[in-house]
Amino acid sequence: MAAALVAGAAGCGPESSGGAAPSRSRVDAVQAAAPVQVDPKAFCEAWHEADAAPALSLPPLSAPPPTASGRSRWINVWATWCKPCIEELPRLAKWRDELRGKADFELVFLSADGDPAAVQTFARAHPEVVGSLELQSADALQPWAAKIGVPGQAVLPIHVFVDGKDRVRCVRTAGIGEDDRTAVEQLLMSL
């Protein structure tokens, strides 16, 4: 048996004339791909460079607005009747938790319902929106959306990315899906 092991081991050495190709080094075994860079101008319907970005002003709210914290903010405008909004709410809360170590930002939910009772009932089943800001009136949405750069008739959800100096840098309408994760992460890290 010892002779069989020696004979078998002899075939593994560099002088082996077997047909197997030599193994690759651990160093060149895998070539890493460069991270994908997302152009914020392609992701956002309205993109503002820092020096030309408008200051954030919120629409009339049902409670006093929060004071600026010096941190960047991702404001998600949603409604209880908006199916894409409801679908993405848990995803946004999950991303907020996952990205906390990479970017210093706050995720702020803003209900466009204009109906505090509806929002309160909805929040019981959707804890991610507990403490959501609320429009005083749903009629305030369109004028405010136009002011922050939403072209035409605003559709929900609306995502507003605000830098630490309280300037609106990016506005995106419509839902954000899993395939938008890289763009959101890069955007938040750049604010």
C-alpha angles and dihedrals in degrees: 000000000000088000090055092052092049091048092048093048091050089065092059097061127097092257090062112122094201120132096248118115117240115263119259123246118260087240097062098032095100128024112209118227118231113254114263113253115211120210107230090208089063094045098047128062087209120028122180125190112229096254093051100036117123119239114256116253117175124220119250107296132201089239132028111287119250117259119251110269100195089248124110115258136211107204115197113197109203142156135212091239095048110101096196088049093052092046094054100041096088090044092053092049090049092050090048089057094044096047098046092098094050103044134025103230144124124230108218122190117209119189116215092194098100086208114103094188092055091048092048092051091046092049091060089067095033109046093179089077097049106127093023117163112245133210112241088223132008087227089072093067101080098047091046093047090053090049093055094047108268105152116228122334110001117235124197138281100047121187118202119188113200125187126227091267090061095253123141105240104166136018121187127177128204129036127319116224136192090273089062094060095099093049093049092047094049092045093051091047091052097053 
